[in-house]
Amino acid sequence: MNEHTLQKNIQQTIKHAKKLLSTTNIVFVIYNQNTSEVVFTSDTNTTPHNLPEAKEIIDTKIHETDTDVYVTLPISCNIPQHYGILWAQIPITQYTQRDNAILQMVGEQITLWLQDIKNPILNIDLSEQLLTISESISELEQSSNDDPQYIVDHIGTTIQKLGWESIRVIQYDKDQENIAEYAANAPIPPLPQKRALKPFLDNAVAIETAYFVYVEDTPTILIPVKTSSDEIVATIELQHHNIVEPPLARQLRPIMLLANHYGNLVDRLLLIRSLRQTANLLVEQVDELEFIRKADREISSRLDPSRIIMFCLDWALRRTAAEAGCIVVIDTDSKDLLVQEILGYPPDKIELLNQQKYKGVIGRAIKQKQTQLVEDVTQDEDYIMILPKTQTQLVVPLLSHKRTLGAIMLESRVEGRFDPAAVSFVERVSSISSIALDNAQLLQQAEQLADDMSLMYNAGRTISSSLEWDNTIESIAQGMALAVTGSNALIYEFKSQSQIARLLSRYTTNKSTNTQMMPSLGSTLNINQYPNIKTAIENGNLLVINSDSPESPEQSWLNGLESDTAAIAPLIAQGTCVGLAILVKAQANAEFANSEIFVAESLATQAAAVLRQASLYTEVQELEVLKSEMIRMASHDLRAPIANIIGYMNLIRFDLEDMGQDNEDMQMYMDSIDRSVKSMQALVEDLLTLEKIESQRNAEWEIIEFDTLVTNIFEEQTDAAKLKKQNFTLSLPKNSVRIRGIDIQIKQAISNLIGNGIKYTPEHGRVELKVEKEKDEGGRQDRIYFRVIDNGYGIDENRQKRIFQRFYRAKQPGTEHITGTGLGLSLVKSIIERHNGEIYFESEVGKGSTFTFWLPLPNDIN
Ligand code: ADP
């Protein structure tokens, strides 16, 4: 469009408007703001009354007089310092709101024509511009260069190609700092800082995503470049001498398009960068996880802390790339700070490290229990130089449950070596080292405890293994003295009626210095004189006396033993105090550790129970002796009179025969007396045997040739079987067999069973003895089986289950005439069971019985 057509078009439009508005006074003028000279007018006959000032031309102005309404509309003409206005004078009677809209439309129309002619920059063929932009964008995207400077340069030159004169592109980082800038041609005065942009833009004319602003009085197009999250990452500022008024959105579209792409690109690059960072972080984390996994495995597989600590230090150095480092540990006993491991220091520096102790940055980290990062060692007054060129030092304390165990120290010549990621890694390494150290210390404690426990267990076992009163007391004393280091044990028996404690046993450890001072056995304490002990007995509590205790009779008594520390445990069994266990520390000013008190208390409880058991055992034993004695006496005393009776009975028989008085009746009476007396005799004999065997309960076991033993008994009993004309046989295994046991008892058991077989089998019957060895495949011990098989009377099923009871006699019809005591089988059963064997039988009335027992066959003697 040339100027002529423009003029024609404008005039045509205004003519239309005049018609519509019923006025003749409508004019469009372009004037110089400085000189007020009109450079263009649509109507030479009409001149606006007042030309507006530059600052007034942004808005439509409506001014009313009594007769007319004056409307002034600003029109952008894009010539510097020149303004266009559309001015109308409308009689007030004709004026309606609609007139404004019509004038607005006319104004826009004129603007469009003007832009076309006056704004060559905005008038480049859109498609051409789009081509330039898309080429530029695809170039940017294909290039893998994500350097911000490269990007702003690229964007800047593209914009230049679009025809802009002054260009400034600034890219910001997320902290709003400028990271890259492109400026071309006449530099645009600097924009406010990014963070001040917002209020600045609030006062600008927004044209979609762009703004029209005056930067130091120069009309400027400002385009904020935004990411998808609406964050401004760059700004594009543009000027062109042709742009003097806010352009239309469509005219800025190509540049807005570019800005939009630019935003997307930065967005994507940021994303890629953060992904890359995440990926790097992940690699680091995988690395660290690997370290932690290895460290964990080390910790759980070995409890030697030095290896794990070395491992941790090695990782800390590798990961941070520090040149040297060490781990210092606080010694649990001396509380000294000792260098445990070093890496990277020349040998002559080790001494220096050791001398640091609690001084230096290490000391500070330990005292404050906090990581100390010294960026510049020359600025830290605590710093102690080890390596001359060190620039930065990092010390992380080793903490476990708020306890400080030591510290890990790293140093480097490289400034900024310990970045936050490195510091946090070393902190993690430190926590792993702490666990290792803590574990090691715990292990030490656990081992100590295990020692205590095993001592206690052993002591407890000694105590329970003995059932003798004296031995028990002895063991208690020994066990307690050994369980508690550096102490002597005194065991008193205590009688509550008399309140007298009598020393039964004392055990002095070798280390003790005051052995001679220990009270002598049998010496007594009158508890009435020791109120604290008395209270302890009454309450069943352990009493501890030490150098801090107030003065007391107990304390003076202890001083007499050249000690001032003792633990006194009342031995309480079933609610009564049966004794006192007193542990006296051999050295003055000694103390009982909690664990020692615990051990002493446990032993005292065990001891009390055993003491009571021992005393019960003694009582039972005494009763047992009394019982045996009584049985022995009774049986013995009966034996003689019975023998007497039998003797006299025989005499009477002879006399009766002599006198010819042995008639049938008399014979029957005599037989009856004879049977009764014989039964009494058998009972007495059985009782004596039983007694004899029971009293041998604790006799030593010996090796018995089992087959020989059976053969002997078989031979002994052959006469009895012959008397009954029985078929009496014995079968033995090929090789001889040995068992362990008490010879006389086994003999008794075998005789009883054979005797019963003969006794309960009628004449002409069969009694068969069998000895069989049974080898066991199932890993069980081999056994020897002994069987008595008879075809005698048998036992009624109802009576079977009682035959092993003492004095039980299964009176089978037909066996009434057989005498017995009912003690035999009960004795056999108890003997066999005492020899770890088993007895059982099968029987059927009228068919016979089989009695079997087995005994273990020890491999070592067979
Ligand atoms: P006794 O002195 O009566 O023999 P035992 O204890 O030896 O006492 O046996 C208990 C009872 O078991 C006997 O009275 C008898 O009735 C029955 N008995 C024992 N062995 C046999 C056997 N081989 N055959 C039948 N009955 C038996």
Residues whose N, C-alpha, C, O or C-beta is under 5 A from the ligand:
A	BS01	ADP	N756 G757 Y760 G792 G794 I795 I803 Y808 R809 A810 K811 T819 G820 T821 G822 L823 G824 L825 S826 S849
